Amino acid sequence: MATPKKNKLEPAEIARETIKRMALQRIAPTPDNYRRIYNEVAELPTLEPLEDALNRALKELPRETAESSKWIGAWEKLLASRNWKALPAMLGAEMQDKVAQARQWPDAIRDLLRAWDAKQTSLTPQRKKETLERVLINFGSDPQLPEKLQAMTKSWSGYAGNSSELIDVGGVAENKAEIMESSELNKPPLPLSPRLAALQENINTLQGMLRQSLRNGLIPRLEGYPELQQEAGEIFALSDKAVKNEDWQLLARQLKTLIGRVELIGIEEQEIKHDLLALLKLLVDNIGELVSDDQWLRGQIAVVQTIISSPLEKALIKDAEKSLKEVIFKQGVLKHSLTEAKNNFKQMVATFIERLGTISDSTGSYHSKVEAYNQKLSSTDDIIQIGALVENLMQDTHEMQTNLLRSQEVLIEQRNKVEATEERIRRLELELTELSEKIRIDQLTGTLNRRGLEEAFTQEIARAQRGETDLSVVLLDIDNFKRLNDTYGHEAGDSALQYLANTVKEAVRPIDVVARFGGEEFVILLPNTKVKEAVGLVTRLQRELTKKIFLHNNERLLITFSAGISLFRMNEEQEVVLHRADQAMYLAKSTGKNRVLTEDDLMRARKNLQSSI
């Protein structure tokens, strides 16, 4: 420790310099100010005055009880009045209280142990325990706690099984005559100690959560069951009034009974939902057989079949609803266009018949006129009459030609209308076909969905069996996907799925099939590919994935996956080969993640496990 530098000035010089500085700085000439300036001049360390230190310490003390507030107030009053003559009396009283309290504790503990061990048929140990806990809750921070304990033990020894002899103070069963006077009953309960206050706060929080769960969760859930709903309402009312241990025990019993009955209802509703889904599936399958030639309606039925054949998901149902609404709208437009085309065609035929009749009438009239002109021409030799007959004939011929041209224009116009309607119908049919194709596509990643995978899998299996070629099946799963979702949100999870899907589609061949199998799982079908070649392709895919940068909110994230590979065997079901790939993928995850294992690795691991057992 460094030694303070000794000031070379003499005390008298320091005093003169102190007075000089106080005058120049216009500092009030108080003892405290003089001491402070003197220490600065003498280069002495400034020490906090004792009175200031005591005041600061008193302000930092907790005021949890009335006694502590009273004690702190007495000391603050003493320091403010500077009546130091009262200091010895205060210190003596404090010392006597501490000594008296220290002497009471052995007697209180001794009486408690003696009363606890005393056997009383009308006062069980459980009752004693509850009484002791309530005394500690109400008087745990009270300096008179030893006295309260002694009064409690006296009430136990005088208890004869008559509840009228006991009173309840803060939930504590005590003998009124031996514990406290009647005036003491009206005192407000003393504040709890910090630990007990925290315990009470936790109890209040749990009580509030229970009430909220009953009010917002269970009671509305039982709307179709009035008897159970009424019982839940009674439990809700009881949860608000529960204070004593007996109240909580009764509440627990009633709640346990109610939950048991609700579980039975849940099982029954689950069975009803299963039966309804089975009935709906049967109905949809039957409709699908009836409309097998209608490709648009068949696509809609495929959507419903996909939904009811897999676990129900709100997002999947919403996407299906959106697609079906779009298909229904397009079908409505198409129906209107078909009706319009039919009307146009009918109008064209009617116009054709009408014009044909007009042409027929015109032609008949023309032939009659020609015959009349022929007869007149053969009966006359007058050149003037012959010229008039020729002129009339040319005029009639021109009128007939005009009628023919007009009929031709009307028919051409009607034909153009029919052709335009047919073109609109073909365009709508093409859009409906594209919508039907969307049913096979996962809207998030752009890969095939489960429905599309089933169809592609069926085609590839048929091709492999027909040509006796290899078909490798890859099942990959993003590592730590749940942690990614929980840490960065579902938006980051969706972006990671799209990132992986795009990387896979860029890496595979045009003949390969990529599909989202569900959640964060993808399936890759590799035709004409052996297992060893599939391992090499997936390994390259892993390296390609780590080369690229996946950014979320300008933060680089590492995306990896674990993969399992199996080889299709002749006459094997899709589920069987997928199950082997899934088992290999699970082994890859459980042995470190970011690995590629095959069904052969899975068999070797099982053999090693059996040999070790």
Secondary structure, DSSP 8 states (H G I E B T S, - for coil): --------S-HHHHHHHHHHHHHHTT----HHHHHHHHHHHTT------HHHHHHHHHHHS---SHHHHHHHHHHHHHHHHT-GGGHHHHHHHHHHHHHHHHHHHHHHHHHHHHHHHS--TTS-HHHHHHHHHHHHHHHTT-TTHHHHHHHHHHHHHT--S-GGGEEEETTEEEEHHHH--HHHHTS------HHHHHHHHHHHHHHHHHHHHIIIIIHHHTTT-HHHHHHHHHHHHHHHH--SHHHHHHHHHHHHHHHHHHHHHHHHHHHHHHHHHHHHHHHHHHHHHHTTT-HHHHHHHHHHHHHHTS---HHHHHHHHHHHHHHHHHHHHHHHHHHHHHHHHHHHHHHHHHHHHHHHHHHHHHHHHHHHHHHHHHT---HHHHHHHHHHHHHHHHHHHHHHHHHHHHHHHHHHHHHHHHHHHHHHHHHHHHHHHHTTB-TTTSSB-HHHHHHHHHHHHHHHHHHT--EEEEEEEETTHHHHHHHH-HHHHHHHHHHHHHHHHHHS-TT-EEEEEETTEEEEEEET--HHHHHHHHHHHHHHHHHS-EEETTEEE---EEEEEEE--TT--HHHHHHHHHHHHHHHHHTTSS-EEEHHHHHHHHHHHHHH-
